[in-house]
Amino acid sequence: MAARKKTETVEVTEQVVEAEAAVTNETVEQAVENTFSKAKLVGSKRFANRRDILNVKLKNDKQYTISEVEAIIAEFEKGGK
């Protein structure tokens, strides 16, 4: 009977490891954000009232996520460089 418990423990442990790996992979996939060029961001409706800030703070050759742009705008508005 002891051998059976050990086998069951191994099987359950493997299932837990597989489940954790699936959750980790899913989380990583969800964390990936789209990136946009300066031109797309400056021309977007979302940032229409912040175009001047974007033109000054964003670089032409770099891609930005929405969260990066919002952080750049927030820092600029509170007086940061």
C-alpha positions as CSV (number, residue, x, y, z in Angstrom):
1,M,0.0,0.0,0.0
2,A,2.9,2.4,0.7
3,A,4.0,2.0,-2.9
4,R,0.6,3.0,-4.2
5,K,0.6,6.2,-2.1
6,K,4.0,7.2,-3.4
7,T,2.8,6.7,-7.0
8,E,-0.3,8.8,-6.4
9,T,1.8,11.5,-4.8
10,V,4.1,11.7,-7.9
11,E,1.1,11.8,-10.2
12,V,-0.5,14.6,-8.3
13,T,2.7,16.5,-8.1
14,E,3.2,16.2,-11.8
15,Q,-0.3,17.5,-12.4
16,V,0.3,20.5,-10.1
17,V,3.6,21.3,-11.9
18,E,1.8,21.1,-15.3
19,A,-1.0,23.3,-14.0
20,E,1.4,25.9,-12.7
21,A,3.3,25.9,-16.0
22,A,0.1,26.5,-17.9
23,V,-0.9,29.4,-15.6
24,T,2.6,30.9,-16.0
25,N,2.5,30.7,-19.8
26,E,-1.0,32.2,-19.9
27,T,0.1,35.1,-17.6
28,V,3.1,35.8,-19.8
29,E,0.9,35.8,-22.9
30,Q,-1.5,38.3,-21.3
31,A,1.2,40.5,-20.2
32,V,2.4,41.2,-23.8
33,E,1.2,44.6,-24.9
34,N,1.0,46.0,-28.4
35,T,3.5,48.6,-29.3
36,F,3.1,51.7,-31.5
37,S,5.3,54.1,-33.3
38,K,5.4,57.8,-32.4
39,A,3.5,58.7,-35.6
40,K,0.6,56.3,-34.7
41,L,0.4,57.6,-31.1
42,V,0.5,61.3,-32.1
43,G,-2.2,60.6,-34.7
44,S,-4.4,58.6,-32.4
45,K,-7.7,59.9,-31.0
46,R,-6.8,58.6,-27.5
47,F,-3.9,61.1,-27.2
48,A,-5.3,63.9,-29.3
49,N,-5.1,66.4,-26.4
50,R,-1.5,65.4,-25.6
51,R,0.0,65.6,-29.1
52,D,2.4,68.3,-28.1
53,I,3.8,66.3,-25.2
54,L,4.2,63.2,-27.4
55,N,6.0,65.1,-30.1
56,V,8.5,66.4,-27.5
57,K,8.9,63.3,-25.4
58,L,8.7,60.4,-27.8
59,K,11.5,59.3,-30.1
60,N,10.8,58.6,-33.8
61,D,12.7,55.3,-34.0
62,K,11.2,53.7,-30.9
63,Q,8.0,51.7,-30.3
64,Y,5.9,52.4,-27.2
65,T,3.1,50.6,-25.3
66,I,0.1,52.5,-24.1
67,S,1.1,52.1,-20.5
68,E,4.6,53.5,-21.3
69,V,3.1,56.5,-23.1
70,E,0.7,57.2,-20.2
71,A,3.6,57.0,-17.7
72,I,5.6,59.5,-19.9
73,I,2.7,61.9,-20.0
74,A,2.1,61.6,-16.2
75,E,5.8,62.3,-15.5
76,F,5.8,65.2,-17.8
77,E,2.7,66.7,-16.3
78,K,4.1,66.5,-12.8
79,G,7.2,68.3,-13.9
80,G,9.6,65.4,-14.6
81,K,12.2,65.3,-17.4
